[in-house]
């Protein structure tokens, strides 16, 4: 399962930064574009959604924390997914710790 975590995480990070740099999008635009591209994963309500949302929203939280308010629905979804034990099953320690850090950081910056 860790391979899935790191593959998806890398795909999201790569798309986010490629969109940001190559298309000269803002942080918010790049995050929104990725949300569209990874819509299937986000809407599934499973571990993949937790991964995608945690990666994207932690990037927004890091670079433009004030913009997290624009993603209130996604932050709410992230919080809900973070509480689902099924979303954490099968993750070994390195993946779990990284995911927990992204989740914690995002929710802290969002004031949630």
Buried (B, 14 or more C-beta within 10 A) or exposed (E): EBEBBBEBBEBBBEBBEBBBEEEEBEBBEBBBBBBEBBEEBBEEBBBBBBBBBBBBBBBBBEBBBEBBEBBEEBBEBBBBBBEBEEBBEEBEEEBBEBBBEBBEBBBEBBEE
